[in-house]
Amino acid sequence: MLPEYTNDYLLDKQVKILQPVNGYRASTDAVLLAGSVSGKLKNARILDVGSGTGAVSLCLAQRLQNDNVQICGLEIQPELAELSNLSAAQNNFSFVNFYNIDIRHKPQDANLQPCSFDIVISNPPYSDHDMPSPNKSKATAHNHTDFNLSKWLAFCLKMAKPFGKIYLINRVEALSEICAFFRGKAGNITVLPVYSKAGQNAKRIIVSAQKDSKAPDCILPPFFVHNADGQYTAQAQKILRDGCGLFDL
């Protein structure tokens, strides 16, 4: 049964999204992650692991709708997967599909074979030790349950094609675990520190890695979301409102 939901918008009303009134709802993180995906994307198969309300996939679909891509989202909460499919339909994104799948178990769908996706994107649960939210949907989205970050990344890596790209957003504190996991398995790692404002510590990182690559790693210049007055920076405005790619700016 679908939960009570609201009709919301992303990218300055370019994208419709249905979200639970009480439960997990998309944040700025999802839009930034979608904006970070770059490179040769025409005809790409894209997998969104832990798709939530579908925000990452929907924003990416808006930008890539003329590039003949196929986007597949995997979500453990059935009501969120169903809402996401309704959102895709309302945006006429016939090339976007969401599935209710628990990645802790081997997916049975024939379209979800290992090493079959050009791009894997993920906004994983942030923690296995934070106090979980009393709201079950939020707790499921934000807290690891019998499945830590390294296991989550292992699934993403397994699903990527040789030399496929993986993109994820997480807390800064997770950087050491992320880099330790990818060591020897992926290279060409880029780390984008995301700051709310200048003068503050970064709270988020957007990390990309290329499976099987031996290319050197790179820390990118900082990304600031807000100016001192609390308004979006010009760079953030381009991504969060206009739907541009981060590296198209």
C-alpha positions as CSV (number, residue, x, y, z in Angstrom):
1,M,0.0,0.0,0.0
2,L,1.3,3.4,-0.9
3,P,2.0,5.8,1.9
4,E,0.4,9.3,2.0
5,Y,2.6,11.3,-0.3
6,T,3.2,14.8,-1.5
7,N,3.7,16.1,-5.1
8,D,7.1,17.9,-5.1
9,Y,9.6,19.2,-7.6
10,L,13.3,19.2,-8.2
11,L,15.5,21.3,-10.5
12,D,13.3,24.4,-10.3
13,K,10.2,22.4,-11.2
14,Q,11.8,20.7,-14.2
15,V,11.3,17.3,-12.5
16,K,8.2,16.0,-10.6
17,I,8.8,13.7,-7.6
18,L,6.4,11.9,-5.3
19,Q,7.6,11.6,-1.7
20,P,6.1,10.2,1.6
21,V,4.7,12.8,3.9
22,N,6.2,10.9,6.8
23,G,9.4,9.0,5.8
24,Y,12.5,9.4,3.8
25,R,12.6,12.4,1.5
26,A,15.3,13.5,-0.9
27,S,17.9,16.1,0.0
28,T,20.4,18.3,-1.7
29,D,22.8,15.4,-1.6
30,A,20.8,13.5,-4.3
31,V,20.8,16.5,-6.7
32,L,24.5,17.1,-6.2
33,L,25.3,13.4,-6.8
34,A,23.3,13.4,-10.1
35,G,25.2,16.5,-11.2
36,S,28.6,14.9,-10.5
37,V,28.1,12.2,-13.2
38,S,30.2,13.0,-16.2
39,G,32.0,11.6,-19.2
40,K,30.8,9.7,-22.2
41,L,27.2,9.0,-21.2
42,K,25.4,8.4,-24.5
43,N,23.8,4.9,-24.6
44,A,25.0,4.3,-21.1
45,R,23.4,1.8,-18.7
46,I,23.2,3.4,-15.3
47,L,22.4,1.7,-11.9
48,D,21.2,3.7,-8.9
49,V,21.9,1.6,-5.8
50,G,19.7,2.5,-2.8
51,S,17.5,4.8,-4.9
52,G,15.2,6.0,-2.2
53,T,12.5,8.3,-3.7
54,G,14.4,8.2,-7.0
55,A,15.8,11.7,-6.9
56,V,19.3,10.9,-8.2
57,S,17.9,8.9,-11.1
58,L,15.2,11.5,-11.9
59,C,17.6,14.4,-12.0
60,L,20.1,12.4,-14.1
61,A,17.3,11.4,-16.4
62,Q,16.3,15.0,-17.0
63,R,19.8,15.9,-18.1
64,L,20.4,12.8,-20.2
65,Q,16.9,12.2,-21.7
66,N,18.2,12.7,-25.2
67,D,21.2,10.4,-24.8
68,N,19.5,7.0,-25.1
69,V,20.4,6.0,-21.6
70,Q,18.8,3.3,-19.5
71,I,18.5,3.9,-15.7
72,C,17.7,1.2,-13.2
73,G,17.1,2.0,-9.5
74,L,17.3,-0.6,-6.7
75,E,15.4,0.2,-3.4
76,I,14.8,-2.0,-0.4
77,Q,11.6,-0.2,0.7
78,P,8.8,-1.3,-1.6
79,E,6.7,1.8,-1.1
80,L,9.6,4.0,-2.2
81,A,10.3,1.9,-5.3
82,E,6.6,2.2,-6.2
83,L,6.5,5.9,-5.7
84,S,9.7,6.3,-7.7
85,N,8.1,4.4,-10.7
86,L,5.1,6.7,-10.5
87,S,7.4,9.7,-10.5
88,A,9.2,8.4,-13.6
89,A,5.9,7.9,-15.3
90,Q,4.8,11.5,-14.5
91,N,8.0,12.8,-16.0
92,N,7.6,10.6,-19.1
93,F,10.9,8.9,-18.3
94,S,10.1,5.5,-19.9
95,F,13.8,4.7,-19.8
96,V,13.9,4.8,-16.0
97,N,12.7,1.8,-13.9
98,F,12.9,1.1,-10.1
99,Y,12.9,-2.3,-8.5
100,N,12.2,-3.4,-4.9
101,I,15.4,-5.3,-4.3
102,D,17.5,-6.0,-1.2
103,I,21.1,-5.9,-2.4
104,R,22.2,-8.0,0.6
105,H,20.8,-10.9,-1.4
106,K,21.6,-11.9,-5.0
107,P,19.2,-10.0,-7.4
108,Q,17.2,-12.5,-9.5
109,D,16.3,-10.1,-12.3
110,A,18.0,-11.1,-15.6
111,N,18.8,-7.4,-16.3
112,L,20.9,-7.1,-13.1
113,Q,23.9,-9.1,-14.1
114,P,27.3,-8.3,-12.6
115,C,29.6,-6.3,-14.7
116,S,26.8,-4.9,-16.9
117,F,26.5,-1.2,-16.0
118,D,28.6,1.6,-17.4
119,I,27.8,3.9,-14.4
120,V,26.9,3.0,-10.9
121,I,25.6,5.8,-8.6
122,S,24.8,5.6,-4.9
123,N,23.8,7.7,-2.0
124,P,24.3,4.9,0.6
125,P,23.2,4.9,4.3
126,Y,25.6,7.0,6.2
127,S,26.2,5.1,9.4
128,D,26.0,1.8,11.3
129,H,26.4,3.4,14.7
130,D,24.3,6.6,14.7
131,M,21.1,6.6,16.7
132,P,18.4,5.5,14.2
133,S,15.4,7.7,13.5
134,P,12.2,6.7,15.2
135,N,10.7,6.8,11.7
136,K,11.2,3.4,10.2
137,S,11.6,4.6,6.6
138,K,14.2,7.2,7.6
139,A,16.1,4.7,9.7
140,T,16.3,2.3,6.9
141,A,17.5,4.9,4.5
142,H,20.1,6.5,6.8
143,N,21.5,3.5,8.9
144,H,23.2,0.4,7.7
145,T,21.4,-2.8,8.8
146,D,23.6,-6.0,8.8
147,F,25.4,-4.4,5.8
148,N,28.3,-2.0,6.2
149,L,29.7,0.6,3.8
150,S,32.4,-1.7,2.4
151,K,29.8,-4.4,1.5
152,W,27.7,-1.8,-0.1
153,L,30.6,-0.6,-2.2
154,A,31.5,-4.2,-3.1
155,F,28.0,-4.6,-4.6
156,C,28.4,-1.4,-6.6
157,L,31.9,-2.5,-7.9
158,K,30.5,-5.9,-8.8
159,M,27.8,-4.4,-10.9
160,A,30.0,-2.0,-12.8
161,K,31.5,-3.1,-16.2
162,P,35.3,-3.3,-16.5
163,F,36.5,0.4,-16.4
164,G,33.0,1.5,-15.5
165,K,32.6,4.5,-13.2
166,I,31.2,4.5,-9.7
167,Y,29.9,7.7,-8.1
168,L,28.8,8.2,-4.5
169,I,28.1,10.8,-1.8
170,N,28.8,10.3,1.8
171,R,30.0,12.0,5.0
172,V,33.6,13.2,5.2
173,E,34.3,10.6,8.0
174,A,33.7,7.8,5.5
175,L,36.6,8.8,3.2
176,S,39.2,6.5,4.8
177,E,36.9,3.5,4.5
178,I,36.0,4.3,0.9
179,C,39.6,4.8,-0.2
180,A,40.7,1.6,1.7
181,F,38.0,-0.4,-0.1
182,F,38.9,0.8,-3.6
183,R,42.6,0.3,-3.1
184,G,43.7,-2.3,-5.7
185,K,40.2,-2.6,-7.2
186,A,39.7,0.8,-8.7
187,G,41.6,3.9,-9.6
188,N,41.2,7.3,-11.1
189,I,39.6,8.2,-7.8
190,T,38.4,11.8,-7.5
191,V,37.3,13.4,-4.2
192,L,35.1,16.5,-4.3
193,P,34.8,18.1,-0.8
194,V,31.4,19.8,-0.4
195,Y,31.1,22.8,2.0
196,S,27.9,24.4,3.1
197,K,29.7,27.8,3.3
198,A,33.2,29.1,3.1
199,G,35.0,29.0,6.5
200,Q,33.2,25.9,7.6
201,N,34.5,22.3,7.5
202,A,33.3,20.1,4.7
203,K,30.5,17.8,5.7
204,R,30.1,15.7,2.5
205,I,32.4,14.2,-0.1
206,I,31.4,13.2,-3.6
207,V,33.7,10.3,-4.7
208,S,34.1,8.8,-8.2
209,A,36.2,5.8,-9.0
210,Q,36.9,3.8,-12.1
211,K,36.9,0.0,-11.9
212,D,40.2,-1.7,-12.8
213,S,41.9,1.7,-13.5
214,K,45.4,2.4,-12.4
215,A,45.2,6.1,-13.0
216,P,46.3,8.4,-10.2
217,D,43.8,9.9,-7.7
218,C,42.8,13.5,-7.5
219,I,41.3,15.9,-4.9
220,L,39.2,18.5,-6.7
221,P,38.8,22.2,-5.7
222,P,36.1,22.7,-3.0
223,F,32.4,23.0,-3.9
224,F,30.5,25.6,-1.9
225,V,26.7,25.3,-1.7
226,H,25.9,28.6,-0.1
227,N,27.2,32.2,0.0
228,A,27.7,34.0,3.3
229,D,24.1,35.3,3.0
230,G,22.7,31.8,2.8
231,Q,21.8,31.9,-0.9
232,Y,23.0,29.3,-3.3
233,T,26.4,30.1,-5.0
234,A,26.3,30.6,-8.7
235,Q,27.9,27.1,-9.2
236,A,25.3,25.5,-6.9
237,Q,22.5,27.3,-8.6
238,K,23.5,25.8,-12.0
239,I,23.3,22.3,-10.6
240,L,20.5,22.5,-8.0
241,R,18.1,24.7,-10.0
242,D,19.2,24.5,-13.7
243,G,20.1,20.7,-13.7
244,C,23.6,21.2,-15.2
245,G,26.4,18.7,-14.7
246,L,29.1,19.7,-12.3
247,F,31.8,19.4,-15.0
248,D,29.7,21.2,-17.6
249,L,30.0,24.5,-15.8
